[in-house]
């Protein structure tokens, strides 16, 4: 029988039936928080951190930290390097190219439509598997553990709140309130971190108590109930480690490049910056913020297991089903467990508000991005003369479809990757993201890559990635005490190693096919690669067979204007347009000279010398601190 650690008292004891009720101060804090957000949100700028921080980060990082230690924090620290690459390499090319979406960049870079449509469809699939479903699940799980609600009742309530938030403000509301929500999330998480560390005896106490965090009910003749001996090391054995260090350094960079440099949800924040220096500053700020999750999410997850080993560290399938309704393990409840057990009255309500804010911000960003991708890159191919009003309505309906599909996928998430949400997200990403990363890197740095090479590289990579994913779900992960019957491809090739191999194979296909086919003339690559981003030459865009002629656009615009002049719309029509974020105000008409001046301004990557140096110095400081942390915890 393991010794029980001496715990410091001072917080209210939870109710014995496992259900937790919000008291009046908790409710007041939640209401005041959201009223405050609505009142001051329009004055606050955007933050890259917020679009990557959702309840999935808190649930997933803390859960994996509880199960295996601090190595998962390397996923956050790796982001600093890729965020610098976003601001200094990718964004300058995107701005000079004058693009709004990532598939649009590929269309301009390679011509044709099949890559753009491929990317849009694949991005939407990834949103379902790795973003919408996981955010909904983690947010609902937090509410379920905190309040005792049913998981699917929590899901419905959260979706209603998010829908109202999205409809009322759209992406503008998300951008303006993000920094405030980031401050609230970080402040609440830091408060819980100090409370949790004080409870366990600070870092020295965590070192001692985590190693003893063994559940009372175990599976005989197994060791899966024991904490890992390398739990406090980031760098782990390259063969037997659960997160091998070569994969963590290099394989993870492949996935992170897709997330931070080519994913519409993230990149749209940088593309909305006032200028390039502003975008670089956002990247550096995001990199600094990504240092902290190791300390206020991962380590508190480990503390949760040290304090509550029977629940958070359960391994017996029947016991786990009783505790969290997931037979494979309950590590995902680590962070919510800390909140409901340790946070005092009032602050507990603040943390619930933080989780709701994180979920709302993340989901709203994804909803707007997926709506943009579908309407601009797919629906307009079907309805070439679709009006702006039609596109907005179709986008809203499509978001509803994505939500339904994501909810249907939640049961799979509950049992995947031994019940560790963060590992599930990264594994799915490693099956699909490497081909995309390869195409963007080669498109930016090598002008010889053409459409045929990029397309067939994506197709080959997708086939291999889907094959691996199907095998993963077909065999599944063995539970504690079960024999591992998976083939060697699944059992011995870690998903981070698989990402590296898939990147290399995709790059090889792209290279071979591109060299065997005709190159793209230089006149079509002006301001579309790293080497031509400063070019002043006039770019001749590759032919787009589905593009709407300018004359047709002007005609449609004139027609829409004449319709608006016919009279005020009915009351129900105005309500419907408000719900879809539409306005009756006519757009100002620009002359050809004004259009050219506006385009030149929007595609300029010139920087003020002082602010350019400020961003460069901060980037160097950020990376220096990052290297020190890697070395200290290696």
C-alpha positions as CSV (number, residue, x, y, z in Angstrom):
1,X,0.0,0.0,0.0
2,X,1.5,3.3,-1.0
3,X,2.0,6.0,1.6
4,X,-0.5,8.9,1.4
5,X,1.3,12.3,1.0
6,X,0.6,14.9,3.7
7,X,-1.5,17.5,2.1
8,X,-2.0,21.1,3.1
9,X,-5.6,22.0,3.9
10,X,-7.3,25.3,3.4
11,X,-10.0,24.8,0.7
12,X,-13.5,23.7,1.0
13,X,-14.1,19.9,0.8
14,X,-16.0,18.8,-2.3
15,X,-19.4,17.2,-2.0
16,X,-19.2,13.4,-1.5
17,X,-21.4,12.4,-4.4
18,X,-18.9,13.7,-6.9
19,X,-21.2,16.5,-8.3
20,X,-20.2,20.1,-7.8
21,X,-22.5,23.0,-7.6
22,X,-21.7,26.6,-8.5
23,X,-22.2,29.0,-5.6
24,X,-23.4,32.6,-6.0
25,X,-19.9,34.1,-6.2
26,X,-19.0,31.6,-9.0
27,X,-22.0,32.6,-11.0
28,X,-21.4,36.3,-10.5
29,X,-17.8,35.9,-11.7
30,X,-18.9,34.1,-14.9
31,X,-21.6,36.7,-15.7
32,X,-19.3,39.7,-14.9
33,X,-16.5,38.2,-17.0
34,X,-18.6,37.8,-20.2
35,X,-20.2,41.2,-19.8
36,X,-16.8,42.7,-19.4
37,X,-15.6,40.9,-22.6
38,X,-18.5,42.3,-24.6
39,X,-18.0,45.8,-23.3
40,X,-14.3,46.2,-23.9
41,X,-13.6,43.6,-26.6
42,X,-13.8,46.0,-29.5
43,X,-10.7,47.9,-28.1
44,X,-8.4,44.9,-27.7
45,X,-6.1,43.6,-30.4
46,X,-5.6,40.0,-31.5
47,X,-3.1,37.4,-30.3
48,X,-1.8,34.3,-32.1
49,X,-1.7,32.4,-28.8
50,X,-5.5,32.5,-28.4
51,X,-6.3,30.7,-31.6
52,X,-4.1,27.8,-30.5
53,X,-5.2,27.8,-26.9
54,X,-8.5,26.1,-26.3
55,X,-9.8,23.8,-23.6
56,X,-8.2,21.1,-25.7
57,X,-4.8,22.5,-24.7
58,X,-5.6,22.4,-21.0
59,X,-7.3,19.0,-21.1
60,X,-4.8,17.4,-23.5
61,X,-1.5,18.8,-22.1
62,X,-2.4,18.3,-18.5
63,X,-3.7,14.8,-19.2
64,X,-0.6,13.7,-21.1
65,X,1.6,15.3,-18.4
66,X,-0.3,13.3,-15.7
67,X,0.2,10.1,-17.7
68,X,3.9,10.5,-18.8
69,X,5.6,13.6,-17.4
70,X,7.0,16.8,-18.8
71,X,8.1,15.7,-22.3
72,X,4.8,16.8,-23.8
73,X,5.8,20.4,-22.9
74,X,8.3,20.2,-25.7
75,X,5.4,20.5,-28.1
76,X,4.8,24.0,-26.8
77,X,8.4,25.1,-26.7
78,X,9.0,23.8,-30.3
79,X,6.3,26.4,-31.4
80,X,8.6,29.3,-30.7
81,X,11.0,28.4,-33.5
82,X,8.1,27.8,-36.0
83,X,6.4,31.1,-35.0
84,X,9.6,32.9,-35.8
85,X,9.6,31.2,-39.2
86,X,6.0,32.3,-39.7
87,X,6.8,36.0,-39.1
88,X,10.2,36.1,-40.9
89,X,9.7,33.6,-43.8
90,X,6.1,32.7,-44.5
91,X,4.2,35.9,-43.9
92,X,6.4,38.1,-46.1
93,X,5.7,35.7,-49.0
94,X,2.0,35.5,-48.3
95,X,1.6,39.3,-48.0
96,X,3.6,40.1,-51.1
97,X,1.6,37.5,-53.0
98,X,-1.6,39.3,-52.0
99,X,-3.5,36.2,-50.8
100,X,-6.3,35.7,-48.2
101,X,-6.3,31.9,-47.8
102,X,-3.6,29.3,-48.0
103,X,-5.3,27.4,-50.9
104,X,-5.4,30.7,-52.7
105,X,-1.6,31.0,-52.4
106,X,-1.2,27.5,-53.9
107,X,-3.5,28.4,-56.7
108,X,-1.4,31.5,-57.6
109,X,1.8,29.6,-57.1
110,X,1.0,26.6,-59.2
111,X,-2.1,27.5,-61.3
112,X,-5.1,25.3,-61.9
113,X,-7.6,24.4,-59.3
114,X,-7.0,20.8,-58.2
115,X,-4.4,21.6,-55.6
116,X,-6.5,24.4,-54.2
117,X,-9.6,22.2,-53.9
118,X,-7.5,19.3,-52.5
119,X,-6.1,21.6,-49.8
120,X,-9.5,23.0,-48.9
121,X,-11.1,19.6,-48.6
122,X,-8.2,18.2,-46.6
123,X,-8.2,21.2,-44.3
124,X,-11.9,20.8,-43.6
125,X,-11.4,17.1,-42.8
126,X,-8.5,17.9,-40.4
127,X,-10.7,20.5,-38.8
128,X,-13.3,17.8,-38.0
129,X,-10.7,15.2,-36.7
130,X,-8.3,17.4,-34.9
131,X,-9.9,20.7,-34.1
132,X,-13.7,21.0,-33.8
133,X,-14.4,17.5,-32.3
134,X,-11.5,17.7,-29.9
135,X,-12.4,21.2,-28.7
136,X,-16.0,20.3,-28.2
137,X,-15.1,17.1,-26.4
138,X,-12.6,18.7,-24.1
139,X,-14.8,21.7,-23.3
140,X,-17.7,19.4,-22.6
141,X,-15.5,17.1,-20.5
142,X,-14.4,20.1,-18.4
143,X,-18.0,21.2,-17.7
144,X,-19.0,17.5,-17.0
145,X,-16.3,17.1,-14.4
146,X,-16.9,20.5,-12.9
147,X,-20.6,20.6,-12.8
148,X,-21.6,16.9,-13.0
149,X,-23.6,17.5,-16.2
150,X,-24.0,14.8,-18.9
151,X,-21.3,15.1,-21.6
152,X,-23.7,15.7,-24.4
153,X,-25.8,18.2,-22.5
154,X,-22.6,20.1,-21.9
155,X,-21.8,19.9,-25.6
156,X,-25.2,21.4,-26.6
157,X,-24.9,24.2,-24.1
158,X,-21.3,25.1,-25.2
159,X,-22.3,25.1,-28.9
160,X,-25.2,27.4,-28.2
161,X,-22.9,29.9,-26.5
162,X,-20.3,29.6,-29.3
163,X,-23.0,30.1,-32.0
164,X,-24.3,33.3,-30.4
165,X,-20.8,34.6,-30.0
166,X,-19.9,33.8,-33.6
167,X,-23.1,35.2,-35.1
168,X,-23.0,38.4,-33.1
169,X,-19.5,39.3,-34.0
170,X,-17.9,36.9,-36.4
171,X,-14.1,36.9,-36.9
172,X,-13.9,40.6,-35.9
173,X,-15.2,39.9,-32.4
174,X,-12.7,37.0,-32.1
175,X,-9.8,39.1,-33.1
176,X,-10.7,42.0,-30.8
177,X,-11.4,39.9,-27.7
178,X,-8.5,37.4,-28.1
179,X,-5.8,39.3,-26.1
180,X,-8.2,39.9,-23.2
181,X,-9.2,36.2,-23.1
182,X,-5.5,35.3,-23.3
183,X,-4.8,37.4,-20.2
184,X,-7.7,35.9,-18.3
185,X,-6.7,32.4,-19.3
186,X,-3.1,32.8,-18.3
187,X,-3.9,34.6,-15.0
188,X,-6.4,31.9,-14.0
189,X,-4.0,29.1,-14.9
190,X,-1.2,30.8,-13.0
191,X,-3.4,31.1,-9.9
192,X,-4.2,27.4,-10.0
193,X,-0.6,26.6,-10.6
194,X,0.5,28.3,-7.4
195,X,-2.3,26.7,-5.4
196,X,-1.4,23.3,-6.8
197,X,2.3,23.6,-6.2
198,X,1.7,24.8,-2.6
199,X,-0.6,21.8,-2.1
200,X,2.0,19.3,-3.2
201,X,5.0,20.9,-1.6
202,X,6.4,22.9,-4.6
203,X,8.7,21.4,-7.2
204,X,10.6,19.2,-4.7
205,X,7.4,17.8,-3.4
206,X,6.2,17.1,-7.0
207,X,9.5,15.2,-7.7
208,X,8.8,13.0,-4.7
209,X,5.0,12.6,-4.8
210,X,4.7,12.0,-8.6
211,X,6.9,8.9,-8.4
212,X,4.6,7.5,-5.7
213,X,1.4,8.3,-7.6
214,X,0.1,4.7,-7.9
215,X,-3.6,3.9,-7.9
216,X,-5.1,1.5,-5.3
217,X,-6.6,-0.7,-7.9
218,X,-4.1,-2.1,-10.4
219,X,-4.0,-4.8,-13.1
220,X,-2.0,-7.8,-11.8
221,X,1.4,-8.7,-13.3
222,X,1.7,-5.3,-15.1
223,X,3.7,-2.1,-14.7
224,X,1.4,0.3,-16.5
225,X,0.2,1.8,-13.2
226,X,3.7,3.0,-12.3
227,X,4.8,6.5,-13.3
228,X,7.6,6.6,-15.9
229,X,11.1,6.8,-14.5
230,X,12.0,9.5,-17.1
231,X,8.9,11.6,-16.3
232,X,11.0,14.7,-15.5
233,X,13.1,14.5,-18.7
234,X,12.2,16.1,-22.0
235,X,14.7,14.1,-24.0
236,X,13.9,10.4,-23.9
237,X,15.3,7.2,-25.4
238,X,15.1,7.4,-29.3
239,X,13.9,3.8,-29.5
240,X,11.9,2.9,-26.3
241,X,10.8,6.4,-25.3
242,X,7.1,7.3,-25.5
243,X,8.2,10.6,-27.1
244,X,11.7,9.9,-28.6
245,X,14.0,12.9,-28.6
246,X,14.8,12.9,-32.4
247,X,11.0,12.8,-33.1
248,X,10.4,15.6,-30.6
249,X,13.0,17.9,-32.2
250,X,12.6,17.1,-35.9
251,X,9.4,15.2,-36.5
252,X,7.4,17.6,-34.3
253,X,8.8,20.5,-36.4
254,X,7.1,19.0,-39.4
255,X,3.7,19.1,-37.7
256,X,4.3,22.5,-36.1
257,X,5.1,24.0,-39.5
258,X,1.7,22.9,-40.8
259,X,-0.1,24.2,-37.7
260,X,1.7,27.6,-37.4
261,X,2.7,28.5,-40.9
262,X,0.2,26.9,-43.4
263,X,-3.0,26.5,-41.4
264,X,-5.7,29.0,-42.2
265,X,-6.9,29.3,-38.6
266,X,-3.5,30.6,-37.4
267,X,-2.2,32.4,-40.5
268,X,-5.3,34.5,-40.9
269,X,-4.3,36.3,-37.7
270,X,-0.9,37.3,-39.1
271,X,-2.4,38.3,-42.4
272,X,-4.8,40.7,-40.6
273,X,-1.8,42.6,-39.1
274,X,-1.4,46.3,-40.1
275,X,2.0,45.6,-41.6
276,X,4.9,43.1,-41.6
277,X,6.5,44.4,-38.4
278,X,3.1,44.0,-36.6
279,X,2.9,40.4,-37.8
280,X,6.4,39.7,-36.6
281,X,5.7,41.2,-33.2
282,X,2.6,39.0,-32.9
283,X,4.8,35.9,-33.7
284,X,7.3,36.9,-31.0
285,X,4.6,37.5,-28.5
286,X,3.1,34.2,-29.3
287,X,6.5,32.5,-28.9
288,X,6.9,34.0,-25.4
289,X,3.4,32.9,-24.3
290,X,4.1,29.3,-25.5
291,X,6.9,29.1,-22.9
292,X,4.4,29.1,-20.0
293,X,2.1,26.1,-20.7
294,X,4.8,23.7,-19.4
295,X,4.5,25.3,-16.0
296,X,0.8,26.2,-15.7
297,X,-0.7,23.2,-17.6
298,X,1.7,20.3,-17.9
299,X,3.1,20.3,-14.4
300,X,-0.3,20.9,-12.7
301,X,-1.5,17.9,-14.6
302,X,1.3,15.9,-13.0
303,X,0.3,17.4,-9.6
304,X,-3.2,16.2,-10.2
305,X,-2.0,12.7,-10.5
306,X,0.2,13.0,-7.4
307,X,-2.8,14.3,-5.4
308,X,-5.5,12.0,-6.9
309,X,-3.8,8.9,-8.1
310,X,-6.9,6.7,-7.8
311,X,-8.9,8.8,-10.2
312,X,-6.4,10.5,-12.6
313,X,-4.0,7.5,-12.6
314,X,-6.6,4.7,-12.9
315,X,-5.6,1.7,-15.1
316,X,-8.3,-0.9,-14.3
317,X,-10.9,-0.7,-17.2
318,X,-13.9,-1.2,-14.9
319,X,-12.7,1.4,-12.4
320,X,-11.9,3.9,-15.2
321,X,-15.4,3.4,-16.6
322,X,-16.9,4.2,-13.2
323,X,-14.7,7.3,-12.8
324,X,-14.8,9.0,-16.3
325,X,-16.7,6.6,-18.5
326,X,-13.6,5.7,-20.6
327,X,-12.1,2.3,-20.1
328,X,-8.7,3.2,-21.5
329,X,-7.8,5.7,-18.8
330,X,-8.9,8.9,-17.0
331,X,-5.8,11.2,-17.4
332,X,-7.9,13.7,-19.4
333,X,-9.7,14.7,-16.1
334,X,-6.5,15.8,-14.5
335,X,-6.9,19.6,-15.0
336,X,-10.7,19.8,-14.3
337,X,-10.1,17.7,-11.2
338,X,-7.6,20.3,-9.9
339,X,-10.1,23.1,-10.6
340,X,-13.0,21.6,-8.7
341,X,-10.9,20.3,-5.8
342,X,-8.4,23.1,-5.2
343,X,-9.8,26.4,-6.4
344,X,-11.6,28.5,-3.8
345,X,-15.1,29.8,-4.3
346,X,-15.2,32.6,-6.9
347,X,-11.9,31.6,-8.4
348,X,-13.5,28.3,-9.4
349,X,-16.1,30.3,-11.4
350,X,-13.2,32.3,-12.9
351,X,-11.6,29.2,-14.2
352,X,-14.8,27.9,-15.7
353,X,-15.2,31.2,-17.4
354,X,-11.6,30.8,-18.7
355,X,-12.4,27.4,-20.1
356,X,-15.5,28.7,-21.8
357,X,-13.6,31.6,-23.2
358,X,-10.9,29.4,-24.5
359,X,-13.4,27.0,-26.2
360,X,-15.4,29.9,-27.6
361,X,-12.3,31.6,-29.1
362,X,-10.9,28.5,-30.6
363,X,-14.2,27.2,-32.0
364,X,-15.1,30.6,-33.4
365,X,-11.8,30.9,-35.2
366,X,-12.2,27.5,-36.7
367,X,-15.8,28.1,-37.7
368,X,-14.9,31.3,-39.5
369,X,-11.9,29.7,-41.2
370,X,-13.8,26.6,-42.4
371,X,-16.6,28.8,-43.6
372,X,-14.2,30.9,-45.6
373,X,-12.4,27.9,-47.1
374,X,-15.7,26.2,-48.1
375,X,-17.4,29.2,-49.6
376,X,-14.4,30.8,-51.4
377,X,-12.6,27.7,-52.6
378,X,-15.4,25.1,-53.1
379,X,-18.8,26.8,-53.3
380,X,-17.7,29.4,-55.7
381,X,-16.5,26.7,-58.0
382,X,-20.0,25.3,-58.0
383,X,-21.9,28.7,-58.1
384,X,-19.5,31.0,-59.9
385,X,-21.9,34.0,-59.7
386,X,-22.9,33.5,-56.1
387,X,-23.6,36.8,-54.3
388,X,-21.9,37.7,-51.1
389,X,-25.2,37.2,-49.3
390,X,-25.5,33.6,-50.6
391,X,-21.9,32.9,-49.6
392,X,-22.5,34.0,-46.0
393,X,-25.6,31.9,-45.7
394,X,-24.0,28.8,-47.2
395,X,-21.0,29.3,-44.9
396,X,-23.2,29.3,-41.8
397,X,-25.1,26.2,-42.9
398,X,-21.8,24.4,-43.7
399,X,-20.5,25.1,-40.2
400,X,-23.6,23.4,-38.8
401,X,-22.8,20.3,-40.8
402,X,-19.2,20.3,-39.5
403,X,-20.5,20.5,-35.9
404,X,-22.8,17.5,-36.4
405,X,-20.0,15.4,-37.9
406,X,-17.6,16.4,-35.2
407,X,-20.0,15.4,-32.4
408,X,-20.5,12.0,-34.1
409,X,-16.7,11.5,-33.9
410,X,-16.4,12.2,-30.2
411,X,-16.8,8.5,-29.1
412,X,-13.8,7.6,-31.2
413,X,-11.7,10.3,-29.4
414,X,-12.7,9.0,-26.0
415,X,-11.0,5.7,-26.6
416,X,-8.1,6.6,-29.0
417,X,-4.4,6.7,-28.0
418,X,-5.0,5.2,-24.5
419,X,-7.4,8.0,-23.7
420,X,-4.7,10.8,-24.1
421,X,-6.3,13.6,-26.1
422,X,-3.1,15.4,-26.9
423,X,-1.4,12.3,-28.3
424,X,-4.5,11.6,-30.4
425,X,-4.4,15.1,-31.9
426,X,-0.7,14.9,-32.8
427,X,-1.0,11.3,-34.2
428,X,-3.8,12.3,-36.6
429,X,-1.8,15.4,-37.6
430,X,1.2,13.3,-38.4
431,X,-0.8,11.2,-40.9
432,X,-2.0,14.3,-42.9
433,X,0.2,17.3,-42.3
434,X,3.7,16.2,-43.6
435,X,2.7,16.4,-47.3
436,X,1.2,19.8,-46.9
437,X,4.4,21.0,-45.1
438,X,6.5,19.6,-47.9
439,X,4.5,21.4,-50.6
440,X,4.6,24.8,-48.9
441,X,8.3,24.6,-48.1
442,X,9.3,23.6,-51.6
443,X,6.8,26.1,-53.1
444,X,8.4,29.0,-51.2
445,X,12.1,28.0,-51.6
446,X,12.3,26.3,-54.9
447,X,10.9,27.9,-58.0
448,X,11.4,24.7,-60.1
449,X,8.5,23.0,-58.3
450,X,5.5,22.9,-60.6
451,X,1.8,22.0,-60.3
452,X,2.2,18.3,-61.4
453,X,4.9,17.7,-58.8
454,X,3.0,19.3,-56.0
455,X,-0.2,17.6,-56.8
456,X,1.2,14.1,-57.1
457,X,3.3,14.6,-54.0
458,X,0.1,15.5,-52.1
459,X,-1.8,12.5,-53.5
460,X,1.0,9.9,-52.7
461,X,1.4,11.4,-49.2
462,X,-2.3,11.3,-48.6
463,X,-2.6,7.6,-49.6
464,X,0.2,6.6,-47.3
465,X,-1.1,8.8,-44.4
466,X,-4.7,7.4,-44.7
467,X,-3.3,3.9,-44.8
468,X,-1.5,4.4,-41.5
469,X,-4.5,6.0,-39.9
470,X,-6.9,3.2,-40.9
471,X,-4.4,0.7,-39.5
472,X,-4.2,2.6,-36.2
473,X,-7.9,2.7,-35.7
474,X,-8.4,-0.9,-36.9
475,X,-5.9,-2.3,-34.4
476,X,-6.2,0.2,-31.7
477,X,-3.9,0.6,-28.7
478,X,-3.8,-2.4,-26.2
479,X,-5.2,-1.7,-22.8
480,X,-3.1,-2.4,-19.6
481,X,-2.3,-6.1,-19.4
482,X,-3.3,-6.9,-23.0
483,X,-0.8,-8.3,-25.6
484,X,0.3,-5.9,-28.3
485,X,-0.8,-7.6,-31.6
486,X,-0.2,-4.6,-33.8
487,X,2.2,-5.0,-36.9
488,X,5.7,-3.6,-36.6
489,X,4.8,-0.5,-38.7
490,X,2.4,0.6,-35.9
491,X,4.2,-0.8,-32.9
492,X,7.8,0.2,-33.6
493,X,7.5,3.3,-35.8
494,X,6.5,6.3,-33.6
495,X,4.1,8.8,-35.2
496,X,6.7,11.5,-35.0
497,X,9.2,9.3,-36.9
498,X,6.4,8.5,-39.4
499,X,5.9,12.3,-40.0
500,X,9.6,12.7,-40.9
501,X,9.5,9.7,-43.3
502,X,6.3,10.9,-44.9
503,X,7.8,14.4,-45.4
504,X,10.9,12.9,-47.1
505,X,8.9,10.7,-49.3
506,X,6.5,13.5,-50.4
507,X,9.5,15.7,-51.1
508,X,11.1,13.0,-53.2
509,X,7.9,12.6,-55.3
510,X,7.5,16.3,-55.8
511,X,11.1,16.6,-56.9
512,X,11.0,13.7,-59.4
513,X,7.7,14.7,-61.0
514,X,8.7,18.4,-61.2
515,X,12.0,17.7,-62.9
516,X,10.3,15.4,-65.4
517,X,7.7,18.0,-66.4
518,X,7.9,21.6,-67.7
519,X,8.8,24.3,-65.3
520,X,6.7,27.4,-64.5
521,X,8.0,30.5,-66.3
522,X,9.6,33.1,-64.1
523,X,7.0,35.8,-65.0
524,X,4.4,33.7,-63.1
525,X,6.5,33.5,-59.9
526,X,7.0,37.2,-59.1
527,X,6.4,37.8,-55.4
528,X,5.3,34.2,-54.9
529,X,8.6,32.7,-53.6
530,X,11.1,33.8,-50.9
531,X,13.6,34.9,-53.6
532,X,11.2,37.1,-55.5
533,X,9.2,38.6,-52.6
534,X,10.7,42.1,-53.1
535,X,10.4,42.1,-56.9
536,X,8.8,45.2,-58.4
537,X,8.0,43.5,-61.7
538,X,4.4,42.9,-62.8
539,X,3.3,39.4,-62.2
540,X,1.4,37.5,-64.9
541,X,-1.0,35.3,-63.0
542,X,-1.4,31.8,-64.2
543,X,-4.7,31.2,-65.9
544,X,-7.6,30.4,-63.6
545,X,-10.3,28.8,-65.8
546,X,-12.9,29.3,-63.0
547,X,-12.1,32.9,-62.2
548,X,-15.0,35.4,-62.5
549,X,-14.3,38.1,-65.1
550,X,-14.0,41.6,-63.7
551,X,-16.8,42.8,-65.9
552,X,-19.1,40.2,-64.5
553,X,-18.2,41.2,-61.0
554,X,-19.0,44.8,-61.7
555,X,-22.3,43.8,-63.3
556,X,-23.2,41.7,-60.3
557,X,-22.3,44.5,-57.9
558,X,-24.4,47.0,-59.9
559,X,-27.3,44.6,-59.8
560,X,-27.0,44.1,-56.1
561,X,-26.9,47.8,-55.6
562,X,-30.0,48.4,-57.6
563,X,-31.8,45.8,-55.6
564,X,-30.8,47.5,-52.4
565,X,-32.2,50.8,-53.7
566,X,-35.6,49.3,-54.3
567,X,-36.6,49.8,-50.6
568,X,-36.0,48.8,-47.1
569,X,-36.1,45.0,-46.5
570,X,-38.7,43.5,-44.3
571,X,-38.2,43.1,-40.5
572,X,-37.7,39.3,-40.8
573,X,-35.2,39.8,-43.6
574,X,-33.1,42.3,-41.5
575,X,-33.1,39.8,-38.6
576,X,-31.9,37.0,-40.9
577,X,-29.2,39.2,-42.4
578,X,-28.0,40.2,-38.9
579,X,-27.7,36.5,-37.9
580,X,-25.5,35.9,-40.9
581,X,-23.4,39.0,-40.3
582,X,-24.7,40.9,-43.4
583,X,-25.2,44.6,-43.8
584,X,-27.5,46.6,-46.1
585,X,-25.0,49.4,-46.4
586,X,-23.7,49.7,-50.0
587,X,-20.0,49.4,-50.7
588,X,-18.0,52.4,-51.8
589,X,-16.9,52.1,-55.5
590,X,-13.2,52.5,-56.1
591,X,-11.6,53.8,-59.3
592,X,-8.9,51.8,-61.1
593,X,-6.2,54.0,-59.7
594,X,-7.6,53.6,-56.1
595,X,-7.7,49.9,-56.5
596,X,-4.1,49.7,-57.6
597,X,-3.0,51.9,-54.7
598,X,-4.9,49.8,-52.3
599,X,-3.4,46.6,-53.7
600,X,0.1,48.1,-53.5
601,X,-0.5,49.0,-49.8
602,X,-1.9,45.6,-48.9
603,X,1.0,43.7,-50.5
604,X,3.8,45.9,-49.2
605,X,6.4,44.2,-47.0
606,X,8.4,47.3,-46.3
607,X,9.3,47.9,-42.7
608,X,10.2,50.8,-40.5
609,X,13.9,50.4,-39.7
610,X,13.5,50.8,-35.9
611,X,10.6,48.4,-35.5
612,X,12.3,45.9,-37.8
613,X,15.3,45.9,-35.4
614,X,13.1,45.7,-32.3
615,X,11.4,42.6,-33.7
616,X,14.7,41.0,-34.7
617,X,16.3,41.6,-31.2
618,X,13.2,40.2,-29.5
619,X,13.2,37.1,-31.7
620,X,16.9,36.4,-30.8
621,X,16.1,36.8,-27.1
622,X,13.1,34.5,-27.4
623,X,15.1,31.8,-29.1
624,X,17.9,32.1,-26.6
625,X,15.5,31.6,-23.7
626,X,14.0,28.7,-25.5
627,X,17.3,26.9,-26.0
628,X,18.2,27.4,-22.3
629,X,14.9,25.8,-21.2
630,X,15.4,22.8,-23.6
631,X,18.8,22.3,-22.2
632,X,17.8,22.7,-18.5
633,X,15.0,20.1,-18.7
634,X,16.6,17.8,-21.2
